Amino acid sequence: MLGLFKKVRDGLAKTHDKLIGEIKRIVARAPRLDAESLDELEAALIGSDIGVETTMRIIEEVRKASAETREVDVVSIARRIISEALASQPAALRTAQQAPTVIVLLGVNGTGKTTSTAKLAHLLKQDGRSVLLAACDTFRAAAIEQLKIWGERTGCDVITGQYNSDSAAIAFDALDAAISRKCDFLLIDTAGRLHTKKNLMDEMAKLQRVLRKRLPDAPHETLLVLDASTGMNGLNQAREFHQAIGVSGLIVTKLDGTAKGGIVVAINRELKIPVKFIGVGEQVDDLQPFDATAFGDALFS
């Protein structure tokens, strides 16, 4: 558990250092936290992309505390509020009553979707589960080859089709294979798509419909992969994908390379979509199950 916390803490170092540095600077200059200091604190919190709603809740709690005592522990207040907000959504993967559990991964290009698919497969394999991968990003031949390589590395078979072939048909064949092989999980890697492109959103809806013809309750999870470094643009992506397709959870990647890790809080709070996993590095075991308390502690330790 300590090793897991260290990965999360190290991955959030840039967000932590920027945010804690700002808080300490503000508090050191004005321990009584006057109106000007509270405005600065508000700006620092919003700048970390935790969202306006969470920021205002923290500011209100800090204002109340400062009226009662000379020295306010801003960090503890922020940590508690953020951990409570994140813990309100279930982080565990939803699984099928009868295998296979079908998980579709989607998102815009460049978020680390194919890599996240492979890392999730590795995580499930480490837990003793059997995993089948489906390469449904048929727009890019490189994506198919990339998933094949990851399949070899993680010890998972990969169901593929021809370049530019029907992704829904590949998903159907993969589900057939997962059922016949009695696999615990089927992970479906899909093509990167802009949330503003209706034809690509329609294609994703078709893939979901085709899966349900074979297995009525599939997919059991539709996970949106977001790049944390995009900040509040990630919130817009999540909103559009959720409205168009219905997103059951998030994988937030590249948290180790940005000071915008607070976006996890904003999306969770505003859209009520639970964060399921976070990516805190480039290694195969750097995709971690989301833990609200560990995240809050790492952000404000």
Salt bridges, closest charged atoms under 4 A:
ASP10 OD2 - LYS6 NZ 2.70
ASP10 OD1 - ARG9 NE 3.74
ASP17 OD1 - HIS16 ND1 2.90
GLU22 OE1 - ARG25 NH2 3.22
GLU40 OE1 - ARG25 NH2 3.00
GLU40 OE2 - ARG29 NH2 2.64
ASP49 OD2 - LYS260 NZ 3.77
GLU53 OE2 - ARG269 NE 3.17
GLU60 OE1 - ARG63 NH1 3.19
GLU61 OE1 - ARG80 NH2 3.08
GLU84 OE1 - ARG57 NH2 3.35
GLU84 OE2 - ARG80 NH1 3.91
ASP127 OD2 - ARG129 NE 3.62
ASP137 OD2 - ARG140 NE 3.27
GLU145 OE2 - LYS148 NZ 3.48
ASP157 OD2 - ARG181 NH1 3.02
ASP166 OD2 - LYS206 NZ 3.24
ASP176 OD1 - ARG214 NE 2.52
ASP189 OD1 - LYS113 NZ 3.62
ASP202 OD2 - LYS198 NZ 2.89
GLU203 OE1 - ARG193 NH1 3.11
ASP217 OD2 - HIS220 NE2 3.20
GLU221 OE2 - LYS276 NZ 3.10
ASP227 OD2 - LYS254 NZ 3.63
GLU270 OE2 - ARG239 NH2 2.52
ASP285 OD1 - LYS7 NZ 3.82
ASP286 OD1 - LYS7 NZ 2.83
ASP297 OD1 - ARG79 NE 3.66
